[in-house]
Amino acid sequence: MRLNDGMADAQLTEVRRLIDGLRRNPRTHPYHGRREYSDRVREVALALAGMIEAGRAADAVPLARRAVERVTSSLLHIDDSSGVIGDDLRELTGLYARACAIAPPDAAKLAAWLSASRCDGPGWPDFAVADFAPALGEAGLTELARLVEERRVAGKPGSWSASWGVSSLRKELAALSGDVDAHVAVLAQEARSGRDFGEIVSVLRAAGREREAEEWVRKGLAAEPLSPWTDALREQLAELLLGSGRGDEAVAMYRDVFERRGTHSDYLRLRKAAERAGQWKGLRGWALDFMRERARTGEYRRVRLGELISVLLHEDLADEAWSTAAAQPDQVSESQWLQLITLREEGHPADVLGPLARLIELAVEQAGDKYRYPKAVKALKRLRDDYERAGDAAGFDAYLDGLQERQRRKYSFIAKLDAAFGT
């Protein structure tokens, strides 16, 4: 249902006014007015969505594009470390794609805009070619592919943004083609990291081409054995091996990694593969003993002890986790102690009194934390409750007196203790 002409003109005028408000003075401080700017972007998005819903997508197309370009330019002069305005821009770009799908603009011009935005822009706006595919149509997608290929051949030595833009557009266009071989060929040409190899594997697996997928995952592991994406590649290989009845190979692969690194994550991956292969019952005891021994010897004992405690907790061995931490309290992180204390205090309140008191006093000494005193007071109330559960309410009073004596020069802290506990 369309608005009458008078209401439509008024709506158009209002949206243009709102978009004009998206201009940003480059001399404005990057931190100034960020929330207000985000509010204006959202107001524009709401108005554009209203136009589209009212059947005025054709009018919304140029306005949405102008809004996207305004925000893109303004973000060069705004600190958006929180990512809020970036999210707003993604919403605007999505509205632009939606309006284009309903009222397609010139396909060649849209293709040129997409190419320039991705390859010449500052790295935003973020968009998916698939969202614009209905508006581009076959002719527009062909034109976009031509422009991208033209840029690839011409190249811009040393230009990361142009190189990334061309690479990402080629991949998206290949995915839209529906031709698996062509898609894999492009991904192979653009492969630069373990993540890229993983993308090839995913495409082949989705097409039911498991054998080729395994070949590519092994290529990726060989090409980048130390890549941050290696674990993800191993997970893909494990799925392929387990899915084809080769559980022994999957377990052997994860056992090798576990023996080299021995992390909590490695333990969980080994367990998952061994359970699916029906081998975990025989491996569990060995794996736990391996981690226990590893935590007692060698370098990085603090890290290894933390990994062991995480595994023990995962295996519901909470008593052993507690005794392991209690034997070397200085080697256990604050976050892990808090986790252990939370699990222990209800059933064994007396056990947690010393560790919790130690954490409180360490926290009070952290001069870089301006909230250390309020945090300490909150923890002290928790400690008081634990003393009471342990049947030693007087013990808390004695501890608090001692704490005040030890920290008597911290006048602000003493004042907070007086206010909280009436000392």
C-alpha positions as MATLAB code, in Angstrom:
seq = 'MRLNDGMADAQLTEVRRLIDGLRRNPRTHPYHGRREYSDRVREVALALAGMIEAGRAADAVPLARRAVERVTSSLLHIDDSSGVIGDDLRELTGLYARACAIAPPDAAKLAAWLSASRCDGPGWPDFAVADFAPALGEAGLTELARLVEERRVAGKPGSWSASWGVSSLRKELAALSGDVDAHVAVLAQEARSGRDFGEIVSVLRAAGREREAEEWVRKGLAAEPLSPWTDALREQLAELLLGSGRGDEAVAMYRDVFERRGTHSDYLRLRKAAERAGQWKGLRGWALDFMRERARTGEYRRVRLGELISVLLHEDLADEAWSTAAAQPDQVSESQWLQLITLREEGHPADVLGPLARLIELAVEQAGDKYRYPKAVKALKRLRDDYERAGDAAGFDAYLDGLQERQRRKYSFIAKLDAAFGT';
ca = [
       0.000    0.000    0.000;
       1.571    3.288   -1.129;
       1.402    6.571    0.718;
      -0.475    9.428   -0.905;
       1.738   11.886   -2.794;
       1.770   14.544   -0.050;
       2.764   12.119    2.673;
       5.326   10.490    0.375;
       6.994   13.812   -0.407;
       7.120   14.695    3.277;
       8.670   11.315    4.086;
      11.259   11.781    1.333;
      12.178   15.232    2.600;
      12.545   13.942    6.160;
      14.800   11.042    5.150;
      17.028   13.361    3.132;
      17.297   15.657    6.147;
      18.284   12.770    8.365;
      20.926   11.607    5.894;
      22.355   15.109    5.722;
      22.879   14.796    9.478;
      25.317   11.931    8.871;
      28.033   14.304    7.693;
      31.002   14.343   10.054;
      33.390   17.257   10.411;
      36.903   15.752   10.061;
      38.171   18.202   12.677;
      35.807   16.831   15.324;
      37.618   14.806   17.977;
      37.367   11.052   17.150;
      35.865   10.301   20.575;
      33.318   13.116   20.532;
      29.659   12.384   19.849;
      30.042    8.708   18.952;
      26.855    7.622   20.695;
      24.869   10.475   19.170;
      26.213    9.622   15.718;
      25.186    5.989   16.152;
      21.706    7.142   17.176;
      21.455    9.218   13.970;
      22.517    6.255   11.828;
      19.864    4.097   13.449;
      17.252    6.764   12.893;
      18.152    6.820    9.192;
      17.959    3.027    9.038;
      14.518    3.059   10.642;
      13.299    5.693    8.164;
      14.656    3.756    5.164;
      13.069    0.539    6.408;
       9.796    2.429    6.676;
      10.080    3.588    3.057;
      10.733    0.057    1.856;
       7.778   -1.301    3.836;
       5.601    1.459    2.389;
       6.355    0.294   -1.159;
       8.900    3.026   -1.928;
      11.980    0.853   -2.482;
      12.793    2.679   -5.726;
      13.044    5.968   -3.812;
      14.971    4.271   -1.000;
      17.726    2.868   -3.272;
      19.667    6.111   -3.923;
      19.025    7.367   -0.397;
      20.312    4.163    1.200;
      23.427    4.291   -0.935;
      24.039    7.906    0.011;
      23.636    7.008    3.686;
      26.086    4.113    3.367;
      28.642    6.373    1.696;
      28.207    9.094    4.323;
      28.806    6.694    7.198;
      31.705    5.032    5.358;
      33.387    8.399    5.017;
      32.586    9.494    8.560;
      34.093    6.356   10.077;
      37.471    7.580    8.865;
      37.206   10.286   11.524;
      35.486    8.410   14.385;
      37.004    6.050   16.904;
      34.767    2.996   16.596;
      36.832    0.556   18.624;
      33.597   -0.750   20.158;
      32.309   -1.641   16.690;
      28.874   -0.133   17.346;
      28.852    2.208   14.358;
      30.304   -0.563   12.205;
      27.281   -2.672   13.129;
      25.032    0.255   12.247;
      26.728    0.517    8.862;
      26.177   -3.190    8.208;
      22.470   -2.692    8.893;
      22.346    0.243    6.471;
      24.167   -1.770    3.805;
      21.713   -4.620    4.296;
      18.823   -2.183    3.773;
      20.494   -0.951    0.594;
      20.738   -4.537   -0.681;
      17.106   -5.164    0.269;
      15.889   -2.073   -1.552;
      17.975   -2.982   -4.618;
      16.465   -6.475   -4.699;
      12.952   -4.986   -4.810;
      13.748   -2.136   -7.203;
      16.964   -3.079   -9.062;
      19.122   -0.112  -10.146;
      21.366   -0.246  -13.223;
      23.202   -3.578  -12.843;
      26.482   -2.375  -14.357;
      26.610    0.677  -12.081;
      25.811   -1.431   -9.033;
      28.586   -3.865   -9.992;
      31.024   -0.976  -10.329;
      30.022    0.382   -6.914;
      30.480   -2.999   -5.241;
      33.877   -3.468   -6.862;
      35.078   -0.010   -5.879;
      33.700   -0.272   -2.344;
      35.498   -3.538   -1.684;
      38.771   -2.837   -3.485;
      39.257    0.919   -3.088;
      37.457    1.572    0.186;
      38.897    1.744    3.686;
      37.815   -1.809    4.507;
      34.145   -1.065    4.968;
      31.200   -1.223    4.354;
      31.038   -4.953    4.913;
      28.688   -6.690    2.505;
      28.030  -10.082    0.941;
      27.766  -10.244   -2.833;
      25.008  -12.823   -2.365;
      22.804  -10.129   -0.790;
      23.098   -8.051   -3.958;
      22.836  -10.990   -6.381;
      19.049  -10.616   -6.929;
      19.565   -6.990   -7.982;
      22.647   -7.710  -10.088;
      21.098  -10.584  -11.999;
      23.181  -12.668  -14.377;
      24.332   -9.635  -16.354;
      25.403   -7.741  -13.235;
      27.268  -10.716  -11.780;
      29.051  -11.179  -15.097;
      30.015   -7.502  -15.116;
      31.242   -7.680  -11.529;
      33.341  -10.732  -12.403;
      34.799   -8.836  -15.382;
      35.698   -5.841  -13.224;
      37.292   -8.052  -10.598;
      39.320   -9.946  -13.195;
      40.401   -6.650  -14.711;
      41.667   -5.519  -11.334;
      43.371   -8.846  -10.703;
      45.288   -8.672  -13.961;
      46.217   -5.032  -13.541;
      47.069   -5.438   -9.858;
      48.336   -2.840   -7.411;
      51.707   -3.920   -6.038;
      51.841   -3.429   -2.291;
      48.145   -2.610   -1.953;
      46.773   -4.963    0.683;
      43.225   -3.594    0.462;
      43.017   -4.036   -3.306;
      44.539   -7.512   -3.116;
      42.170   -8.565   -0.335;
      39.203   -7.007   -2.142;
      39.884   -8.843   -5.381;
      40.498  -12.118   -3.544;
      37.322  -11.919   -1.472;
      35.152  -10.940   -4.446;
      36.536  -13.773   -6.566;
      35.697  -16.260   -3.819;
      32.166  -14.947   -3.356;
      31.473  -14.933   -7.084;
      32.811  -18.475   -7.408;
      30.531  -19.621   -4.578;
      27.531  -18.046   -6.302;
      28.323  -19.791   -9.586;
      27.216  -23.175   -8.241;
      30.106  -24.832  -10.102;
      32.067  -26.778   -7.481;
      35.137  -27.271   -9.667;
      35.270  -23.587  -10.561;
      34.749  -22.646   -6.924;
      37.573  -24.924   -5.749;
      39.850  -23.659   -8.515;
      39.413  -20.057   -7.381;
      39.858  -20.962   -3.721;
      43.031  -22.870   -4.600;
      44.419  -19.884   -6.477;
      43.659  -17.611   -3.556;
      44.829  -20.024   -0.825;
      47.164  -18.200    1.543;
      46.489  -19.810    4.910;
      45.129  -22.845    6.693;
      41.769  -21.122    6.789;
      41.689  -21.036    2.979;
      42.440  -24.761    2.791;
      39.662  -25.356    5.289;
      37.249  -23.457    3.049;
      38.133  -25.725    0.125;
      37.542  -28.777    2.299;
      34.140  -27.460    3.378;
      33.066  -26.874   -0.234;
      34.100  -30.371   -1.285;
      32.462  -32.003    1.716;
      29.213  -30.149    1.044;
      29.331  -31.565   -2.477;
      29.866  -35.095   -1.142;
      33.409  -35.302   -2.510;
      35.027  -36.729    0.613;
      38.144  -38.211   -1.002;
      39.133  -34.902   -2.584;
      38.321  -33.111    0.664;
      40.766  -35.361    2.508;
      43.477  -34.656   -0.068;
      43.043  -30.930    0.425;
      42.993  -31.055    4.209;
      46.257  -32.987    4.158;
      47.727  -30.405    1.772;
      46.741  -27.676    4.199;
      48.318  -29.460    7.169;
      51.533  -30.009    5.219;
      51.657  -26.432    3.922;
      51.169  -24.733    7.291;
      51.880  -27.126   10.175;
      52.130  -24.248   12.678;
      49.191  -22.177   11.445;
      46.586  -21.013   13.990;
      44.084  -22.791   11.743;
      45.835  -26.162   12.016;
      43.529  -27.366   14.797;
      40.483  -26.585   12.656;
      42.019  -28.518    9.754;
      42.676  -31.482   12.035;
      39.058  -31.413   13.144;
      37.994  -31.604    9.503;
      40.378  -34.505    8.896;
      39.133  -36.303   12.008;
      35.538  -35.997   10.774;
      36.544  -37.441    7.412;
      38.463  -40.315    9.009;
      35.748  -41.155   11.525;
      33.064  -40.866    8.860;
      34.860  -43.396    6.658;
      35.446  -45.942    9.422;
      39.086  -45.022   10.099;
      38.729  -44.122   13.741;
      42.140  -45.588   14.566;
      43.802  -42.977   12.348;
      41.818  -40.124   13.924;
      42.741  -41.249   17.439;
      46.404  -41.699   16.472;
      46.491  -38.184   15.027;
      45.028  -36.618   18.175;
      47.181  -38.752   20.456;
      50.287  -37.461   18.699;
      49.175  -33.852   19.175;
      48.205  -34.516   22.793;
      51.609  -35.967   23.597;
      53.356  -32.958   22.052;
      51.253  -30.200   23.618;
      49.174  -31.734   26.384;
      46.602  -28.967   26.668;
      43.070  -29.213   28.003;
      41.753  -28.666   24.450;
      43.985  -31.434   23.096;
      42.668  -33.773   25.783;
      39.064  -33.007   24.845;
      39.724  -33.564   21.138;
      41.416  -36.890   21.866;
      38.528  -37.916   24.098;
      35.904  -36.989   21.508;
      37.632  -38.935   18.722;
      38.355  -41.932   20.978;
      34.771  -42.069   22.207;
      33.466  -42.125   18.639;
      36.006  -44.823   17.756;
      35.097  -46.861   20.859;
      38.595  -46.535   22.343;
      38.226  -44.036   25.187;
      37.770  -46.569   27.978;
      41.279  -47.860   27.390;
      42.830  -44.434   26.847;
      41.313  -42.349   29.646;
      43.573  -43.590   32.440;
      46.702  -43.198   30.319;
      45.743  -39.668   29.242;
      45.092  -38.538   32.824;
      48.355  -40.033   34.075;
      50.187  -38.353   31.212;
      48.873  -34.948   32.254;
      49.599  -35.593   35.944;
      53.206  -36.478   35.186;
      53.590  -33.593   32.783;
      52.408  -31.124   35.444;
      55.100  -32.407   37.829;
      58.052  -32.119   35.486;
      59.666  -29.921   32.872;
      59.251  -26.254   32.036;
      56.076  -24.148   32.161;
      54.860  -25.964   35.259;
      52.343  -23.242   36.083;
      50.720  -23.583   32.649;
      50.811  -27.368   32.782;
      49.277  -27.417   36.258;
      46.438  -25.187   35.067;
      45.771  -27.497   32.113;
      45.710  -30.531   34.439;
      43.247  -28.879   36.819;
      40.965  -27.975   33.898;
      40.985  -31.601   32.741;
      40.311  -32.934   36.235;
      37.326  -30.618   36.597;
      36.027  -31.682   33.185;
      36.304  -35.328   34.281;
      34.361  -34.607   37.512;
      37.464  -35.243   39.617;
      36.860  -32.126   41.713;
      38.487  -33.489   44.881;
      41.707  -34.260   43.024;
      41.590  -30.871   41.314;
      41.325  -29.200   44.717;
      44.165  -31.182   46.297;
      46.333  -30.572   43.232;
      45.810  -26.825   43.540;
      46.225  -26.819   47.321;
      49.609  -28.533   46.987;
      50.958  -25.674   44.867;
      48.736  -22.641   45.577;
      51.155  -20.089   44.134;
      51.135  -21.891   40.770;
      47.354  -21.641   40.288;
      45.792  -18.616   38.594;
      43.281  -16.390   40.356;
      40.499  -17.310   37.933;
      41.085  -21.019   38.446;
      41.177  -20.623   42.220;
      37.844  -18.806   42.101;
      36.385  -21.652   40.038;
      37.689  -24.222   42.517;
      36.480  -22.236   45.522;
      32.986  -21.941   44.028;
      32.814  -25.707   43.588;
      34.272  -26.443   47.032;
      32.785  -23.933   49.444;
      29.276  -25.336   49.841;
      30.320  -28.836   50.863;
      33.682  -28.014   52.474;
      33.565  -24.376   53.619;
      36.533  -24.724   55.979;
      38.780  -25.726   53.056;
      38.260  -22.490   51.166;
      39.000  -20.068   53.994;
      42.746  -19.887   53.439;
      42.716  -19.728   49.609;
      39.928  -17.120   49.542;
      41.675  -14.967   52.167;
      44.892  -15.176   50.172;
      43.109  -13.978   47.012;
      41.581  -11.079   48.926;
      44.932   -9.859   50.208;
      46.569  -10.216   46.814;
      43.741   -8.189   45.272;
      44.120   -5.388   47.827;
      47.736   -4.986   46.726;
      46.865   -4.579   43.024;
      47.461   -0.846   42.757;
      46.505   -0.762   39.085;
      42.894   -1.777   39.802;
      40.884    1.220   40.985;
      38.014   -1.073   42.006;
      40.188   -3.303   44.176;
      38.744   -2.126   47.493;
      35.047   -2.616   46.600;
      35.953   -6.042   45.169;
      37.794   -6.927   48.350;
      34.840   -5.922   50.515;
      32.507   -8.072   48.401;
      34.895  -11.031   48.690;
      35.196  -10.485   52.435;
      31.426  -10.828   52.801;
      31.700  -14.118   50.932;
      34.532  -15.163   53.270;
      32.390  -14.260   56.295;
      29.615  -16.521   54.995;
      32.110  -19.367   54.553;
      33.394  -18.915   58.107;
      29.800  -19.097   59.361;
      29.092  -22.235   57.308;
      32.239  -23.738   58.799;
      30.907  -22.976   62.296;
      33.623  -20.437   63.103;
      32.029  -16.996   62.998;
      34.556  -15.733   65.536;
      37.347  -16.787   63.205;
      36.228  -14.223   60.666;
      36.333  -11.443   63.275;
      39.884  -12.444   64.153;
      40.878  -12.535   60.487;
      39.294   -9.127   59.846;
      41.178   -7.631   62.818;
      44.417   -8.994   61.437;
      43.654   -7.679   57.947;
      43.002   -4.201   59.320;
      46.283   -4.267   61.183;
      48.235   -5.405   58.118;
      46.598   -2.788   55.891;
      46.332    0.026   58.444;
      48.170    2.491   56.180;
      45.558    2.081   53.441;
      43.165    4.613   54.918;
      40.577    4.399   52.120;
      40.430    0.643   52.433;
      40.075    0.799   56.209;
      37.211    3.275   55.810;
      35.394    0.858   53.487;
      35.901   -1.969   55.967;
      34.466    0.183   58.744;
      31.431    1.025   56.613;
      30.852   -2.585   55.538;
      31.513   -4.417   58.784;
      31.044   -1.771   61.468;
      34.538   -2.225   62.799;
];
